[in-house]
């Protein structure tokens, strides 16, 4: 599989569509044709999902495979577009059995094995700026990937915990930490399963790890005086490119994190960490008040 094909698969597989028409069955089959046979079921489902309303999809990737209504709708689409009922049943069964594992393998390939040359492997620039001068404490890196932010924070003296469902990405992060002579704490788990805790973190990082879905948990988990640093794609970016699932509407973050005091909020056109060219992003930093 070529790097271009992998990037195309990633973008199509993780996009959230806002009223856009989805690809047809022939278009999807053309896109998955280059993939090994064992990966086509998963990629076909994700391509189809790109056209579904956000209200019908899981807030996080692994929820997709627990939604019976979504899978029932997908089965109907498979049959209506040429699959036999038996073939459709086999695909649904495979998704239910292998769904979460396929999510992890997808991100292992993207983050570790066939990393796009345009992907930022350095710490997020907004994060670096916002923690400058702050006393290191306990930090949580949500959906940490291969650890570019977690390891950098550890080098700066932070006590870092991170999690991600991609086990090979977590392993790569641990190897990088070892090379740099620091320790990070990691868990191979999902957004739904991880225990954020209460009044536990001096810093929580959401770097292209969703938008406002975790607001309640994050606000509860921050210590008084602790800060949230978040960067994601702005929905305006969809006007120029198909992009991944960390999409925020205008002013969504300040409105969602009402228990926090806004330190900085902006919606600039900039070079995102996960896109080959400039696009509009959102950057948000906020502090939990000390009562």
C-alpha positions in Angstrom: 0.0 0.0 0.0 1.4 3.4 -0.9 1.8 6.2 1.6 -0.7 8.3 -0.5 -3.3 5.5 -0.3 -2.8 5.2 3.5 -3.3 8.9 4.0 -6.4 8.9 1.8 -7.7 6.0 3.9 -7.0 7.8 7.1 -8.7 11.0 6.1 -11.7 9.3 4.7 -12.0 6.9 7.6 -11.9 9.5 10.4 -13.7 12.4 8.9 -16.9 13.7 10.5 -19.4 14.9 7.8 -21.5 18.0 8.4 -24.2 17.7 5.8 -21.8 16.5 3.1 -22.8 13.8 0.6 -21.0 10.5 1.3 -19.1 8.3 -1.2 -21.1 5.9 -3.3 -20.5 2.1 -3.0 -18.4 2.0 -6.2 -16.3 4.8 -4.9 -15.8 3.1 -1.6 -14.9 -0.2 -3.3 -12.3 1.6 -5.4 -10.8 3.1 -2.3 -10.5 -0.1 -0.4 -9.3 -2.2 -3.3 -5.7 -1.6 -2.6 -6.0 -2.9 1.0 -5.4 -6.4 2.1 -8.6 -8.5 2.1 -8.7 -8.7 5.9 -8.8 -4.9 6.3 -11.5 -4.1 3.7 -14.5 -4.8 6.0 -13.3 -2.3 8.5 -12.3 0.4 6.0 -15.6 0.0 4.0 -17.5 0.6 7.2 -15.5 3.7 8.1 -15.9 5.2 4.6 -19.7 4.6 4.8 -19.7 6.2 8.3 -18.2 9.4 6.9 -21.6 10.3 5.4 -23.7 9.7 8.5 -24.9 12.6 10.7 -22.8 13.2 13.8 -25.9 12.5 15.9 -26.0 8.9 14.7 -22.4 8.2 15.4 -20.4 7.5 18.5 -18.6 10.4 20.2 -15.5 8.4 20.1 -14.3 5.8 17.6 -14.8 2.7 19.8 -18.5 3.5 20.4 -19.2 2.8 16.7 -19.1 -0.9 17.3 -21.6 -0.8 20.3 -24.3 1.0 18.4 -26.8 -1.5 17.1 -28.9 1.0 15.3 -25.9 2.2 13.3 -24.8 -1.3 12.4 -28.4 -2.2 11.4 -28.5 0.8 9.1 -25.1 -0.2 7.6 -26.4 -3.7 7.0 -29.3 -2.3 5.1 -27.0 -0.1 3.0 -24.8 -3.1 2.2 -27.8 -5.1 0.9 -29.2 -2.2 -1.0 -25.9 -1.6 -2.8 -25.2 -5.2 -3.9 -24.3 -7.4 -1.0 -26.3 -10.5 -0.3 -28.0 -10.7 3.1 -25.6 -13.5 4.1 -22.6 -11.4 3.0 -23.9 -8.4 5.0 -24.4 -10.5 8.1 -20.8 -11.7 7.9 -19.5 -8.1 7.6 -21.6 -7.0 10.6 -20.4 -10.0 12.7 -16.8 -9.3 11.8 -17.2 -5.6 12.8 -18.7 -6.6 16.1 -16.0 -9.1 16.8 -13.0 -7.1 15.6 -14.1 -3.5 15.8 -12.1 -2.1 18.7 -9.0 -4.1 17.7 -9.3 -2.7 14.2 -9.4 0.8 15.6 -6.2 0.2 17.5 -4.5 -1.4 14.5 -5.5 1.5 12.3 -3.9 4.0 14.6 -0.8 1.8 15.1 -0.2 1.9 11.3 -0.8 5.6 11.0 1.2 6.7 14.1 4.0 4.2 14.0 4.4 2.1 10.9 3.6 4.4 8.0 3.7 7.8 9.6 2.9 10.5 7.0 5.8 12.9 6.3 3.6 15.9 7.1 2.5 14.7 10.5 4.0 16.8 13.4 6.1 14.5 15.6 7.2 17.4 17.8 5.3 18.6 20.8 2.3 20.7 19.9 3.3 24.3 19.7 0.4 25.7 21.5 1.0 23.4 24.4 4.6 24.4 24.6 3.6 28.1 24.7 0.9 27.6 27.3 3.0 25.6 29.9 6.0 27.9 29.6 6.8 29.2 33.1 4.3 27.0 34.9 5.5 24.8 37.7 5.5 21.2 36.6 3.0 18.9 38.3 0.8 16.0 37.3 -0.2 16.0 33.6 -2.6 13.8 31.7 -2.2 13.4 27.9 -5.5 12.3 26.5 -5.3 10.0 23.4 -1.5 10.4 23.5 -0.6 8.6 20.3 3.1 8.0 20.0 3.8 10.3 22.9 5.2 13.4 21.3 3.5 15.6 24.0 3.8 13.3 26.9 7.5 12.7 26.5 8.3 16.4 26.0 6.3 17.2 29.2 8.3 14.6 31.1 11.6 16.1 29.9 10.3 19.4 31.3 9.8 17.8 34.7 6.1 16.9 34.6 4.8 13.7 36.1 3.0 12.5 33.0 0.2 9.9 32.5 -1.1 9.2 29.0 -3.5 6.7 27.4 -4.4 5.6 23.9 -6.0 2.4 22.4 -3.1 2.0 20.0 -0.7 -0.4 21.9 2.2 0.0 19.5 2.0 3.7 19.7 2.1 3.5 23.4 5.2 1.2 23.2 6.9 3.7 20.9 6.2 6.4 23.5 7.8 4.3 26.2 10.8 3.6 24.1 11.2 7.4 23.3 10.9 8.2 27.0 13.6 5.6 27.9 15.9 7.1 25.3 15.5 10.5 26.8 16.0 9.3 30.3 12.5 10.1 31.6 9.5 8.1 32.9 5.9 8.3 31.7 2.9 6.3 32.9 0.8 4.9 30.2 -2.4 2.8 29.7 -3.7 1.1 26.6 -7.3 2.0 26.9 -10.1 4.1 25.4 -11.6 7.5 26.1 -14.7 5.7 27.6 -12.8 3.4 29.8 -10.1 5.7 31.3 -10.8 7.0 34.7 -10.0 10.7 34.7 -10.5 11.0 38.5 -11.4 14.1 40.5 -9.1 17.1 41.4 -6.2 15.0 40.2 -4.4 16.8 37.4 -2.4 20.1 37.2 -2.6 19.9 33.4 -4.8 18.0 30.9 -3.8 18.0 27.2 -6.3 17.4 24.5 -4.2 17.6 21.3 -6.4 16.6 18.4 -8.3 14.3 20.7 -11.9 15.3 20.2 -13.6 18.5 21.0 -15.9 19.1 23.9 -17.2 15.6 24.6 -15.0 15.2 27.7 -15.9 18.6 29.2 -17.6 17.2 32.3 -14.9 14.8 33.1 -12.1 17.2 32.4 -13.5 19.9 34.6 -14.0 17.5 37.4 -10.5 16.0 37.0 -8.5 19.2 37.1 -7.1 20.4 40.3 -8.0 23.9 41.4 -5.5 26.0 39.6 -4.9 23.3 37.0 -5.2 24.1 33.3 -6.6 22.5 30.1 -4.7 23.0 26.9 -6.6 21.9 23.7 -6.1 22.2 20.0 -8.3 20.8 17.3 -9.6 21.4 13.8 -12.2 24.1 13.3 -15.3 23.1 11.3 -14.3 25.7 8.7 -11.4 23.5 7.7 -13.9 21.2 6.1 -14.4 23.8 3.4 -11.0 23.1 1.9 -10.2 19.5 2.9 -11.4 16.2 4.3 -10.0 16.0 7.8 -10.0 13.9 10.9 -12.6 13.7 13.7 -11.3 16.4 16.1 -13.6 19.1 14.9 -14.9 22.0 16.9 -17.6 24.5 16.0 -17.0 28.3 16.5 -16.9 29.1 20.2 -17.8 25.5 21.2 -15.0 25.1 23.7 -15.5 28.2 25.8 -19.3 27.4 25.9 -18.7 23.8 26.9 -16.0 24.4 29.6 -18.1 26.9 31.6 -16.5 25.9 34.9 -13.1 27.0 33.8 -11.6 30.5 33.4 -10.5 31.2 29.9 -6.9 32.0 29.6 -6.8 32.1 25.8 -9.1 31.2 22.9 -8.4 31.7 19.2 -9.5 30.3 15.8 -6.5 31.0 13.5 -5.6 29.6 10.1 -2.4 27.7 10.9 -0.5 24.5 10.1 -2.3 21.7 12.0 -0.4 18.8 13.5 -2.4 16.4 11.4 -2.9 17.9 7.9 -0.6 18.6 4.9 -1.5 22.2 4.6 -2.8 25.2 6.6 -6.4 25.1 7.8 -8.4 26.8 10.5 -7.9 25.4 14.0 -9.1 26.2 17.5 -6.8 26.7 20.4 -8.1 26.8 23.9 -6.5 27.2 27.3 -8.4 27.5 30.5 -7.8 27.2 34.3 -9.9 25.7 37.0 -10.5 28.5 39.6 -9.1 28.2 43.0 -12.0 28.7 45.4 
